[in-house]
Each structure stands twice: as structure tokens, then as C-alpha cells.
Amino acid sequence: MKGKITHITPRGEYTNASGSFNKYQVRFDDGKEFQFLAKGEFKKSVGDLVDYKVTNEEYKTAKLEYNPLPTVNNTSKDQLIIRQSMVKAACEFHSSRPQSDIHTVLADSQLLIDFINK
């Protein structure tokens, strides 16, 4: 479910086998109210639009749902190994050259990466 938070009220503490939690009564713009548990402070604020899941309709309990954005990772393990190895090679090459800086090292490592990937 989605809802915009209109009011948050602390309701004490709750302890179970998973640890100690703070209880919060949260009211949404559609008039629904649910109790949430949080370690420390409630992570959302009044006015935030949140995704939540009702865990027990009878006791009016719910939990926040976090839907992370999908990450696109086009870098294969082989490419990561190549990049790491070429940066190391460039670092070793420039280690005896006091005039070298990080930009020079990275530029040379990119040349090596491009050469390997031809």
C-alpha cells in the first residue's frame, strides 16, 4: 500500500526475541492508522509518501517497505579484474617517478585497459 504520512505519535517501547523497538502510531492521508516498530527514531517524516505492508489487520500493525531502485551493473567480473590489474600496473610503473600524480596514473591505466579490450 502507499500513503502520505499526516501524523506520527510515539507509543513507547516493545521488546521481543529480535530486540527492543520504539513503537509509533502513524496516520495517513486516507485516514488509516497503523502501528510501526523502529530501531531508534521512525525513519520517515510527516509529508513523506511511503510504501507499507499491513502485517496484522486486527492489531493494526504494519511495516515500511523499501523498494530500492534497481542498479544496472554492466561491468563483468572479467572487466573488474582487468581494471584492477591495470591500475596496479600503472601504480607500480609510476611509483619510482616522484613527478607523477594520481591523474597521470589513472590516465595510463585507462590506456592499458583500452589496449587489453581491443
C-alpha positions as CSV (number, residue, x, y, z in Angstrom):
1,M,0.0,0.0,0.0
2,K,1.0,3.6,-0.5
3,G,0.2,6.5,1.7
4,K,1.2,10.0,2.7
5,I,2.0,10.4,6.3
6,T,0.0,13.1,8.1
7,H,0.8,12.4,11.8
8,I,3.4,10.4,13.8
9,T,2.9,9.7,17.5
10,P,5.5,7.8,19.7
11,R,3.8,5.0,21.6
12,G,6.5,3.6,23.9
13,E,8.8,0.6,23.5
14,Y,8.3,-3.0,22.6
15,T,10.8,-5.9,23.2
16,N,10.7,-9.3,21.6
17,A,13.3,-12.0,20.6
18,S,14.5,-9.7,17.8
19,G,15.4,-6.9,20.2
20,S,14.0,-3.6,21.5
21,F,12.0,-1.3,19.3
22,N,10.2,2.0,19.6
23,K,6.5,1.9,18.7
24,Y,5.0,4.7,16.5
25,Q,1.3,5.3,15.6
26,V,1.3,6.6,12.0
27,R,-1.8,8.2,10.4
28,F,-2.1,8.5,6.6
29,D,-3.9,11.0,4.4
30,D,-6.6,8.4,3.7
31,G,-7.5,8.3,7.4
32,K,-5.9,4.9,8.1
33,E,-3.7,4.4,11.1
34,F,-1.2,1.7,11.8
35,Q,1.4,0.9,14.4
36,F,5.0,0.6,13.2
37,L,8.1,-0.6,15.0
38,A,11.5,1.1,14.6
39,K,15.0,0.8,15.9
40,G,15.6,4.3,17.2
41,E,13.7,7.1,15.5
42,F,11.0,6.5,12.9
43,K,12.8,6.8,9.6
44,K,10.1,8.8,7.8
45,S,8.6,12.2,8.4
46,V,5.2,13.9,8.1
47,G,4.5,14.6,4.4
48,D,6.5,11.6,3.1
49,L,4.9,9.3,0.6
50,V,5.7,5.7,1.7
51,D,5.1,2.1,0.8
52,Y,3.9,-0.1,3.6
53,K,2.5,-3.5,4.2
54,V,-0.2,-4.3,6.8
55,T,1.2,-7.2,8.9
56,N,-1.9,-7.7,11.1
57,E,-5.2,-6.1,10.3
58,E,-6.7,-7.0,13.7
59,Y,-4.0,-5.3,15.7
60,K,-3.5,-2.5,13.1
61,T,0.2,-3.2,12.6
62,A,2.3,-2.5,9.5
63,K,5.8,-2.3,8.3
64,L,7.6,0.0,5.9
65,E,8.5,-1.5,2.6
66,Y,11.7,-0.3,1.0
67,N,11.9,-0.8,-2.8
68,P,15.4,0.1,-3.8
69,L,16.0,1.3,-7.3
70,P,17.4,-1.5,-9.5
71,T,21.0,-1.0,-10.1
72,V,22.4,-1.5,-13.6
73,N,25.8,-3.2,-13.5
74,N,27.2,-3.7,-16.9
75,T,30.7,-4.4,-15.6
76,S,31.5,-8.1,-15.7
77,K,33.8,-9.7,-13.3
78,D,36.5,-10.1,-16.0
79,Q,36.3,-6.3,-16.7
80,L,36.7,-5.6,-13.0
81,I,39.8,-7.8,-12.8
82,I,41.3,-6.1,-15.9
83,R,40.7,-2.6,-14.5
84,Q,42.2,-3.5,-11.1
85,S,45.2,-5.2,-12.7
86,M,45.9,-2.2,-15.0
87,V,45.6,0.3,-12.2
88,K,48.0,-1.7,-10.2
89,A,50.4,-1.9,-13.1
90,A,50.2,1.9,-13.7
91,C,50.8,2.5,-9.9
92,E,53.9,0.3,-10.0
93,F,55.2,1.9,-13.1
94,H,54.8,5.4,-11.6
95,S,56.0,4.5,-8.1
96,S,59.6,5.4,-8.9
97,R,58.6,8.7,-10.6
98,P,58.2,11.4,-8.0
99,Q,56.6,13.9,-10.5
100,S,53.7,11.5,-11.2
101,D,50.3,12.3,-9.7
102,I,47.0,10.3,-9.5
103,H,45.7,11.8,-12.7
104,T,48.7,10.5,-14.7
105,V,48.4,7.1,-13.1
106,L,44.7,6.8,-13.9
107,A,45.3,8.1,-17.5
108,D,47.9,5.5,-18.1
109,S,45.8,2.7,-16.5
110,Q,43.0,3.7,-18.9
111,L,45.4,3.4,-21.8
112,L,46.3,-0.1,-20.7
113,I,42.6,-1.1,-20.2
114,D,41.8,0.1,-23.7
115,F,44.7,-1.8,-25.1
116,I,43.6,-5.0,-23.3
117,N,40.0,-4.6,-24.5
118,K,40.8,-4.2,-28.2
